[in-house]
Amino acid sequence: MKKEALLYDARADGKVQCHACARECVIPEGKFGICETRVNSGGKCYSLIYGELSAEAIDPIEKKPLFHFYPGHDIYSISSAGCSFKCLNCQNYHLSQVKSNGYDEPSFMTGGMPMRLRFKSPEDLIRDVVKSGSKLLAFTYNEPMIWLEYIIDVGKLAHEQGIKTVLVTNGYTTARALELLLPHVDAANVDIKAFDDAFYKKVCKVPSFKPVLDCVKMLHDNGKSIEITNLLIPTLNDSPGMIRNLCDWVIDNIGKEVPLHFSAYHPDYELDLPPTPVDTLLAARKIALDAGLVHVYVGNARVPGGENTSCPKCNAVVIARQGYSIVEVRLGKDNTCISCGGRVNIAGEAKKSRTRFFG
């Protein structure tokens, strides 16, 4: 559905400047922003993806990954089309790397084929979430920040029904956009792809990762549950120095108890480097723990104990995971360790998974 954008400036020359993401595209009449979902039509900026869903599923929340926000719960997950990045290694490129086909209605091509979208109003979406029994809703799979208008409207209705909302995002947004989103979002997993501008320029096709750090800090400072993912790509962002710089920034700016997920890369889309060795993941985890981070995980790889949550006080396992499934919870009242009584940084009730999920 075509809907006028919330954040843009109309210029005297007929161009519009969009502020939904940190690219802040200046868009001529009849052209699209880099995301391919925002268009200048008649000197106004419009989103073409309001209510347009490309995927809809119920996932384990660990898949996002979120390990410290309602662990073991299912989360209703939706996506649309487009992205503010052009990552060479995108695993969801069929959703994110699209080409717009029309100016007045959502019509996109992906991989040379028409993309299938279906419209769902905020009211209909929340009705379906309630019907599913899930109390959690994620905007995921493609970049949610460019879905600003829809997320705000959905978030309002979700909170009225007691449903928590989650962003899985690259964090490349503006303070103005995030200020509008904050009242309607409860948690986020932000992908800090590397602690290096050169990586972002080469792999993601944006000039700097500073907007990502600003987003992370703003979410944290406004009381949102936040977790960080760092996908380690051999030779590009897996140096010990870069990993240590990321860990130091996390500790200094959002705290040592914020979860950090090191994830294994696999060749996809336009990048064909070899997969991340398990030894690289383990080395990164050791660097993070030595730096002082408390909750460090490894994902997309079979590493025994790599996805367990431990008590920061006594190191006892308080949540045991296999794949995306929680097989044991050893937490007492107020998410304290039953072995020593130490507090564990978890929001919401942790529970064993109803179904066994494997990544």
ABEGO torsion letter per residue (X at the ends): XBBBBABBBBBAAGBBBBAABAAGBBBBBGBBBAAGABBBBGGBBBBAABGBBABBBBBBAAAOBBAABGBGBBBBBBBBBEBABBBAABAAAAAABBBBABAABBBBBBGGBBBBBBBBBAAAAAAAAAAAGBABBBBBGBBAAAAAAAAAAAAAAAAAAGBBBBBBBAGBBBAAAAAAAAAABABBBBBBABBBAAAAAAAAGBABAAAAAAAAAAAAAAGBBBBBBBBBBBGAAABAAAAAAAAAAAAAAAEAABBBBBBBBBBBEABABBBBBAAAAAAAAAAAAAAGBABBBBBGBBBBGAABBBBAAAGBBABBBBEABBABBBBBBGGBBAAAGBBBBBBEBBBBBABBBBX
